[in-house]
């Protein structure tokens, strides 16, 4: 069976299978033909840590990618990358477009790499189409081996360069964690347009897969790295930061056309693919195969999932554990302030900065009862009625940290030599001022 891994950038669950107000018909079609996971979570709500966890089956602090690849972080062992592991079993591995696991895409180990040489931020759609055209050309070739193809899109990452004529900011509903005003609606209209452009690019590749008669022999995995690039979302451990889209489609899927509410993690993808492809699971995997769920043999395989931040543009160490009902977040930083460089630049961010965001504090420990508070607004960490739950959640996180050799409680966080890191007070992560870097 071939594997087509399609991934967008900073999309969360803001596409049509999860939100009918965002028109992404190709992803909607894929969801109806495959299995849609509505309770899937990344292992780190920043670009490189999330992708590295999915593609190694290990949490970021364990695989070495606890910061951004283009700022100097890397995997401890690239042989654990899914593409390299599949090569051992006769797969040709090919990369088209975006990846975030290595500063130099050729350094990962793919047999073939195509990346449009232009800077993607100049025209995300042109960049995604160019990489998609290369993927389409590859699908038209004769294949003597099964392939693992990664098609990575720049959409829906910022900057949002346009607003489609069909999208009116005046009539959009912005995410509930953002203020509903003209600035955020305009900003969000750019995201919606970006999601539409991503869907168009994905549809072209999926259509070619069908035209070449490869669809029945190919497992299609669509997901994204983390939540969308708005305040209180990307680079936070709220569900708006760690919640991700995830769809799987393959021939013989017993749960095709259904929705699964099971609690699943990106680290579960690697062992699932091993089971689907009939290859042994490597010993380093930390996730669980989702085959019992896909085969309708079990409703759940996880009691809890975990996510983390150590570094993004700036240092902001924190960890969380999520069960079906509860979320526990612990922050390990030197202060309780917002870290503005870890919020992507945009109108929504600057509105909140002007309203005094940096004068507000963030709790060091947070506990949420998601049955009654799915928006994570009421911190119950000091509520005596939840004292036993708080201790239980602390214990789950502590065990996970011990089992995976987490360094987070050490006084000196590991940092590779030469990494690029903003100060915790820097506003713009792309600042040209040397004073904004450590």
HUPE-V568029 format. One record per residue. N is the residue number from 1. RES is the residue in three letters. PSI is psi as a letter, one per 20 degrees, with the letter a starting at -180 (none if undefined). Layout:
# HUPE-V568029
n & res & psi
N & RES & PSI
N & RES & PSI
This chain:
# HUPE-V568029
n & res & psi
1 & UNK & p
2 & UNK & r
3 & UNK & p
4 & UNK & o
5 & UNK & o
6 & UNK & p
7 & UNK & p
8 & UNK & r
9 & UNK & o
10 & UNK & l
11 & UNK & h
12 & UNK & c
13 & UNK & k
14 & UNK & m
15 & UNK & r
16 & UNK & h
17 & UNK & h
18 & UNK & h
19 & UNK & o
20 & UNK & i
21 & UNK & i
22 & UNK & o
23 & UNK & n
24 & UNK & m
25 & UNK & h
26 & UNK & h
27 & UNK & h
28 & UNK & g
29 & UNK & g
30 & UNK & g
31 & UNK & g
32 & UNK & h
33 & UNK & i
34 & UNK & b
35 & UNK & p
36 & UNK & p
37 & UNK & p
38 & UNK & i
39 & UNK & l
40 & UNK & q
41 & UNK & q
42 & UNK & r
43 & UNK & i
44 & UNK & o
45 & UNK & k
46 & UNK & r
47 & UNK & g
48 & UNK & g
49 & UNK & g
50 & UNK & g
51 & UNK & h
52 & UNK & h
53 & UNK & g
54 & UNK & g
55 & UNK & i
56 & UNK & i
57 & UNK & j
58 & UNK & q
59 & UNK & q
60 & UNK & g
61 & UNK & h
62 & UNK & h
63 & UNK & i
64 & UNK & i
65 & UNK & m
66 & UNK & j
67 & UNK & a
68 & UNK & p
69 & UNK & g
70 & UNK & i
71 & UNK & j
72 & UNK & j
73 & UNK & q
74 & UNK & r
75 & UNK & q
76 & UNK & h
77 & UNK & o
78 & UNK & i
79 & UNK & i
80 & UNK & i
81 & UNK & p
82 & UNK & g
83 & UNK & g
84 & UNK & h
85 & UNK & g
86 & UNK & h
87 & UNK & h
88 & UNK & i
89 & UNK & k
90 & UNK & j
91 & UNK & q
92 & UNK & p
93 & UNK & p
94 & UNK & q
95 & UNK & p
96 & UNK & o
97 & UNK & c
98 & UNK & p
99 & UNK & r
100 & UNK & k
101 & UNK & i
102 & UNK & q
103 & UNK & h
104 & UNK & o
105 & UNK & h
106 & UNK & i
107 & UNK & i
108 & UNK & g
109 & UNK & j
110 & UNK & q
111 & UNK & h
112 & UNK & q
113 & UNK & p
114 & UNK & p
115 & UNK & p
116 & UNK & p
117 & UNK & i
118 & UNK & q
119 & UNK & o
120 & UNK & h
121 & UNK & i
122 & UNK & h
123 & UNK & n
124 & UNK & h
125 & UNK & g
126 & UNK & h
127 & UNK & g
128 & UNK & h
129 & UNK & g
130 & UNK & g
131 & UNK & h
132 & UNK & h
133 & UNK & h
134 & UNK & h
135 & UNK & g
136 & UNK & g
137 & UNK & h
138 & UNK & g
139 & UNK & h
140 & UNK & i
141 & UNK & r
142 & UNK & p
143 & UNK & o
144 & UNK & i
145 & UNK & q
146 & UNK & q
147 & UNK & q
148 & UNK & o
149 & UNK & p
150 & UNK & o
151 & UNK & o
152 & UNK & p
153 & UNK & q
154 & UNK & h
155 & UNK & q
156 & UNK & k
157 & UNK & q
158 & UNK & q
159 & UNK & q
160 & UNK & o
161 & UNK & i
162 & UNK & r
163 & UNK & p
164 & UNK & q
165 & UNK & h
166 & UNK & i
167 & UNK & o
168 & UNK & o
169 & UNK & h
170 & UNK & h
171 & UNK & k
172 & UNK & q
173 & UNK & o
174 & UNK & q
175 & UNK & q
176 & UNK & i
177 & UNK & j
178 & UNK & q
179 & UNK & q
180 & UNK & n
181 & UNK & r
182 & UNK & h
183 & UNK & g
184 & UNK & h
185 & UNK & g
186 & UNK & g
187 & UNK & g
188 & UNK & h
189 & UNK & h
190 & UNK & g
191 & UNK & g
192 & UNK & g
193 & UNK & g
194 & UNK & h
195 & UNK & h
196 & UNK & g
197 & UNK & g
198 & UNK & g
199 & UNK & h
200 & UNK & g
201 & UNK & g
202 & UNK & g
203 & UNK & h
204 & UNK & g
205 & UNK & g
206 & UNK & h
207 & UNK & h
208 & UNK & h
209 & UNK & g
210 & UNK & g
211 & UNK & h
212 & UNK & j
213 & UNK & k
214 & UNK & i
215 & UNK & g
216 & UNK & i
217 & UNK & j
218 & UNK & p
219 & UNK & p
220 & UNK & p
221 & UNK & p
222 & UNK & p
223 & UNK & a
224 & UNK & r
225 & UNK & h
226 & UNK & a
227 & UNK & r
228 & UNK & q
229 & UNK & m
230 & UNK & r
231 & UNK & q
232 & UNK & j
233 & UNK & d
234 & UNK & q
235 & UNK & k
236 & UNK & r
237 & UNK & j
238 & UNK & r
239 & UNK & h
240 & UNK & i
241 & UNK & h
242 & UNK & i
243 & UNK & p
244 & UNK & q
245 & UNK & q
246 & UNK & p
247 & UNK & p
248 & UNK & p
249 & UNK & p
250 & UNK & q
251 & UNK & p
252 & UNK & j
253 & UNK & o
254 & UNK & i
255 & UNK & k
256 & UNK & p
257 & UNK & j
258 & UNK & r
259 & UNK & p
260 & UNK & p
261 & UNK & j
262 & UNK & q
263 & UNK & o
264 & UNK & q
265 & UNK & q
266 & UNK & h
267 & UNK & i
268 & UNK & i
269 & UNK & g
270 & UNK & g
271 & UNK & h
272 & UNK & g
273 & UNK & h
274 & UNK & g
275 & UNK & g
276 & UNK & h
277 & UNK & i
278 & UNK & k
279 & UNK & q
280 & UNK & q
281 & UNK & p
282 & UNK & q
283 & UNK & h
284 & UNK & i
285 & UNK & q
286 & UNK & i
287 & UNK & a
288 & UNK & q
289 & UNK & p
290 & UNK & j
291 & UNK & h
292 & UNK & h
293 & UNK & g
294 & UNK & h
295 & UNK & j
296 & UNK & k
297 & UNK & i
298 & UNK & q
299 & UNK & h
300 & UNK & q
301 & UNK & i
302 & UNK & p
303 & UNK & h
304 & UNK & q
305 & UNK & r
306 & UNK & q
307 & UNK & r
308 & UNK & q
309 & UNK & p
310 & UNK & f
311 & UNK & q
312 & UNK & c
313 & UNK & h
314 & UNK & r
315 & UNK & p
316 & UNK & m
317 & UNK & p
318 & UNK & q
319 & UNK & q
320 & UNK & q
321 & UNK & p
322 & UNK & p
323 & UNK & a
324 & UNK & h
325 & UNK & h
326 & UNK & q
327 & UNK & p
328 & UNK & p
329 & UNK & p
330 & UNK & p
331 & UNK & p
332 & UNK & j
333 & UNK & r
334 & UNK & i
335 & UNK & r
336 & UNK & k
337 & UNK & q
338 & UNK & q
339 & UNK & n
340 & UNK & h
341 & UNK & i
342 & UNK & j
343 & UNK & p
344 & UNK & q
345 & UNK & p
346 & UNK & r
347 & UNK & h
348 & UNK & g
349 & UNK & g
350 & UNK & h
351 & UNK & g
352 & UNK & h
353 & UNK & g
354 & UNK & h
355 & UNK & i
356 & UNK & k
357 & UNK & g
358 & UNK & i
359 & UNK & i
360 & UNK & q
361 & UNK & q
362 & UNK & p
363 & UNK & q
364 & UNK & h
365 & UNK & q
366 & UNK & p
367 & UNK & p
368 & UNK & p
369 & UNK & o
370 & UNK & i
371 & UNK & h
372 & UNK & i
373 & UNK & m
374 & UNK & h
375 & UNK & i
376 & UNK & l
377 & UNK & h
378 & UNK & o
379 & UNK & o
380 & UNK & j
381 & UNK & h
382 & UNK & j
383 & UNK & o
384 & UNK & h
385 & UNK & i
386 & UNK & j
387 & UNK & g
388 & UNK & h
389 & UNK & g
390 & UNK & g
391 & UNK & h
392 & UNK & g
393 & UNK & h
394 & UNK & g
395 & UNK & g
396 & UNK & g
397 & UNK & g
398 & UNK & g
399 & UNK & g
400 & UNK & g
401 & UNK & g
402 & UNK & g
403 & UNK & h
404 & UNK & j
405 & UNK & l
406 & UNK & p
407 & UNK & j
408 & UNK & h
409 & UNK & i
410 & UNK & q
411 & UNK & h
412 & UNK & o
413 & UNK & p
414 & UNK & q
415 & UNK & o
416 & UNK & q
417 & UNK & p
418 & UNK & j
419 & UNK & q
420 & UNK & p
421 & UNK & p
422 & UNK & q
423 & UNK & r
424 & UNK & i
425 & UNK & i
426 & UNK & p
427 & UNK & g
428 & UNK & o
429 & UNK & i
430 & UNK & j
431 & UNK & q
432 & UNK & i
433 & UNK & o
434 & UNK & h
435 & UNK & i
436 & UNK & j
437 & UNK & q
438 & UNK & none
